[in-house]
Amino acid sequence: MKAMLPLLHIALLVLFVIIIYAIIGLELFIGRMHKSCYYIGTDNYAEDDPVPCAFAGHGRQCVVNGSECRGKWAGPNGGITNFDNFFFAMLTVFQCITMEGWTDVLYWMNDAIGFEMPWVYFVSLVVFGSFFVLNLVLGVLSGEFSKEREKAQARGDFQKLREKQQMEEDLSGYMDWITQAEDMDEFDEDGNRLANLGDLGDKKKGKFGWFSHSNDTHG
């Protein structure tokens, strides 16, 4: 549980950054992604690939003859990339943090309202949200995985050491048992030494010695 606390803190920090930038984006860019260039009096786009435009100011103006900028367009990416509500704002901010097409979002917003505010917003978002926060997340994850790997390696080394010690103890006990068995002499109740395997072998050889002598003589 303690190992998961740093990850939980980092996840909360990332969520906090996304929420803050989503709220700021709502205040600055709400409804700005739905204007594009149409031919006057028609619903036909004046460009093959529609992009945002601005009625006036520093945004992009419609330069095609007989076209005007008006607001009936769904928006970029089928209307997904925008700051119209909190959900889409968080989704757009998350896309920019992952650095997947964030420059396209920046250029669309430049076309919609001008160059000043979008550059400050998106560049600060990428620098703080992507380079700092995400790298911090990756660093914490890498550290946690390294700790877990070291713990697993330590457990494996300890288990191998225990097995080696157990094997040495078993081998030592087996060798002691063999040594004691070789040196041990058995005695009866009166203290007389009992015959071991060697004595029985010599006795048997002496009992049938006449047979071996007879064989030698006949041979």
PLY file of the C-alpha trace (Angstrom):
ply
format ascii 1.0
element vertex 219
property float x
property float y
property float z
element edge 218
property int vertex1
property int vertex2
end_header
0.00 0.00 0.00
2.85 2.39 0.82
4.40 1.72 -2.59
1.20 2.93 -4.30
1.08 6.29 -2.48
3.62 8.07 -4.75
1.73 6.88 -7.83
-1.55 8.12 -6.36
-0.03 11.52 -5.61
1.35 11.83 -9.13
-2.00 10.80 -10.66
-3.76 13.47 -8.59
-1.20 16.05 -9.73
-1.78 15.20 -13.39
-5.55 15.37 -12.91
-5.19 18.72 -11.15
-3.15 20.16 -14.05
-5.69 18.90 -16.60
-8.63 20.38 -14.66
-6.96 23.78 -14.19
-6.03 24.12 -17.87
-9.45 22.88 -18.93
-11.13 25.60 -16.86
-8.80 28.26 -18.29
-9.48 26.97 -21.82
-13.22 27.21 -21.21
-12.85 30.86 -20.23
-10.64 31.77 -23.20
-11.70 29.61 -26.13
-15.33 28.58 -25.67
-17.24 28.53 -28.97
-14.21 29.64 -31.03
-13.76 26.44 -33.07
-17.04 26.51 -35.04
-16.47 29.23 -37.63
-15.20 28.40 -41.10
-15.28 29.84 -44.62
-18.48 29.26 -46.66
-19.56 30.55 -50.02
-21.95 33.43 -49.52
-25.56 32.33 -49.57
-24.72 28.59 -49.55
-23.73 25.90 -47.10
-20.76 24.79 -49.19
-17.29 25.10 -47.77
-15.01 27.50 -49.58
-12.04 25.17 -48.94
-11.52 21.47 -49.46
-10.21 21.06 -45.91
-12.15 23.43 -43.62
-10.24 25.16 -40.83
-11.35 27.78 -38.29
-11.54 31.43 -39.24
-12.25 34.76 -37.52
-14.75 37.49 -38.29
-12.20 40.18 -37.56
-9.00 40.82 -35.63
-5.81 38.80 -35.91
-7.44 35.50 -36.82
-7.50 33.93 -40.25
-9.65 35.72 -42.81
-11.48 34.10 -45.72
-9.53 35.00 -48.87
-11.51 33.00 -51.42
-13.67 35.23 -53.61
-17.34 35.09 -52.64
-16.69 33.47 -49.26
-17.43 34.56 -45.74
-16.66 33.37 -42.21
-19.67 32.13 -40.33
-20.41 29.73 -37.54
-22.13 26.56 -38.72
-19.09 24.30 -38.76
-18.91 21.31 -36.38
-15.24 21.94 -35.70
-11.91 20.11 -36.15
-11.78 16.33 -35.73
-15.49 16.03 -36.27
-16.26 18.51 -33.51
-14.27 16.66 -30.81
-11.41 19.14 -30.44
-12.92 22.20 -28.78
-13.43 23.98 -25.48
-17.23 24.17 -25.56
-17.78 22.19 -22.36
-15.73 20.80 -19.51
-15.53 17.25 -20.89
-14.25 18.25 -24.33
-11.91 20.80 -22.73
-10.34 18.07 -20.56
-10.07 15.78 -23.58
-8.33 18.49 -25.63
-5.96 19.33 -22.77
-5.11 15.66 -22.33
-4.35 15.37 -26.04
-1.98 18.34 -25.80
-0.25 16.90 -22.72
0.45 13.68 -24.59
1.94 15.86 -27.38
-0.17 14.03 -29.97
-1.13 16.69 -32.52
-0.96 19.59 -30.06
0.53 21.86 -32.73
-2.56 21.33 -34.89
-4.76 22.47 -32.01
-2.50 25.50 -31.54
-2.72 26.48 -35.22
-6.50 26.01 -35.28
-6.85 28.31 -32.30
-4.49 30.82 -33.94
-6.77 30.85 -36.98
-9.81 31.32 -34.75
-8.71 34.16 -32.48
-5.15 35.24 -33.32
-1.59 34.53 -32.25
-1.17 36.05 -28.80
-3.20 34.08 -26.30
-3.05 30.57 -27.87
0.77 30.56 -27.87
0.97 31.44 -24.19
-1.69 28.88 -23.27
-0.53 25.88 -25.30
3.22 26.35 -24.93
2.91 26.66 -21.14
0.61 23.62 -21.15
3.13 21.49 -23.05
6.13 22.70 -21.05
4.54 22.27 -17.64
2.06 19.49 -18.31
4.07 17.29 -20.64
7.76 17.89 -19.98
7.45 18.27 -16.21
4.43 16.31 -15.00
4.58 13.35 -17.39
8.32 12.96 -16.96
7.75 13.01 -13.22
5.16 10.25 -13.62
7.54 8.17 -15.73
10.33 8.71 -13.21
8.18 7.56 -10.30
6.97 4.51 -12.25
10.54 3.62 -13.20
11.65 3.93 -9.58
8.82 1.75 -8.30
9.49 -0.95 -10.87
13.21 -0.86 -10.02
12.41 -1.35 -6.33
10.13 -4.27 -7.08
12.78 -5.85 -9.30
15.40 -5.49 -6.57
13.05 -7.03 -4.01
12.31 -9.98 -6.30
16.01 -10.49 -6.96
16.78 -10.35 -3.23
14.07 -12.93 -2.51
15.48 -15.20 -5.21
19.04 -14.89 -3.87
17.86 -15.60 -0.32
15.95 -18.67 -1.47
19.01 -19.98 -3.33
21.17 -19.43 -0.24
18.69 -21.30 1.95
18.63 -24.22 -0.48
22.43 -24.32 -0.62
22.71 -24.28 3.17
20.11 -27.03 3.47
21.97 -29.16 0.91
25.26 -28.68 2.77
23.63 -29.63 6.07
22.11 -32.77 4.54
25.42 -33.77 2.96
27.32 -33.18 6.21
24.83 -35.29 8.16
25.04 -38.08 5.58
28.85 -38.13 5.70
28.82 -38.23 9.52
26.40 -41.12 9.41
28.63 -43.06 6.99
31.73 -42.40 9.12
30.02 -43.55 12.30
28.68 -46.66 10.56
32.18 -47.66 9.40
33.78 -47.18 12.84
31.01 -48.71 14.91
31.52 -52.17 16.56
28.57 -54.07 17.98
28.69 -55.85 21.36
26.28 -58.26 23.04
24.81 -58.01 26.55
27.92 -59.63 28.14
30.27 -57.18 26.49
31.53 -59.67 23.89
32.22 -58.26 20.44
29.78 -59.42 17.79
30.97 -60.56 14.44
30.75 -58.01 11.70
30.48 -58.67 8.00
34.22 -59.15 7.61
34.39 -61.75 10.42
31.49 -63.67 8.95
33.22 -63.73 5.60
36.48 -65.09 7.10
34.59 -67.70 9.12
32.74 -68.92 6.08
35.97 -69.16 4.13
37.59 -71.27 6.90
34.61 -73.65 7.19
34.82 -74.62 3.56
38.59 -74.42 3.28
38.89 -78.21 2.75
36.83 -77.82 -0.42
39.11 -75.25 -1.92
42.19 -77.32 -0.84
40.75 -80.44 -2.47
40.16 -78.55 -5.67
43.71 -77.29 -5.70
45.08 -80.85 -5.10
43.02 -82.43 -7.86
43.93 -79.67 -10.18
0 1
1 2
2 3
3 4
4 5
5 6
6 7
7 8
8 9
9 10
10 11
11 12
12 13
13 14
14 15
15 16
16 17
17 18
18 19
19 20
20 21
21 22
22 23
23 24
24 25
25 26
26 27
27 28
28 29
29 30
30 31
31 32
32 33
33 34
34 35
35 36
36 37
37 38
38 39
39 40
40 41
41 42
42 43
43 44
44 45
45 46
46 47
47 48
48 49
49 50
50 51
51 52
52 53
53 54
54 55
55 56
56 57
57 58
58 59
59 60
60 61
61 62
62 63
63 64
64 65
65 66
66 67
67 68
68 69
69 70
70 71
71 72
72 73
73 74
74 75
75 76
76 77
77 78
78 79
79 80
80 81
81 82
82 83
83 84
84 85
85 86
86 87
87 88
88 89
89 90
90 91
91 92
92 93
93 94
94 95
95 96
96 97
97 98
98 99
99 100
100 101
101 102
102 103
103 104
104 105
105 106
106 107
107 108
108 109
109 110
110 111
111 112
112 113
113 114
114 115
115 116
116 117
117 118
118 119
119 120
120 121
121 122
122 123
123 124
124 125
125 126
126 127
127 128
128 129
129 130
130 131
131 132
132 133
133 134
134 135
135 136
136 137
137 138
138 139
139 140
140 141
141 142
142 143
143 144
144 145
145 146
146 147
147 148
148 149
149 150
150 151
151 152
152 153
153 154
154 155
155 156
156 157
157 158
158 159
159 160
160 161
161 162
162 163
163 164
164 165
165 166
166 167
167 168
168 169
169 170
170 171
171 172
172 173
173 174
174 175
175 176
176 177
177 178
178 179
179 180
180 181
181 182
182 183
183 184
184 185
185 186
186 187
187 188
188 189
189 190
190 191
191 192
192 193
193 194
194 195
195 196
196 197
197 198
198 199
199 200
200 201
201 202
202 203
203 204
204 205
205 206
206 207
207 208
208 209
209 210
210 211
211 212
212 213
213 214
214 215
215 216
216 217
217 218
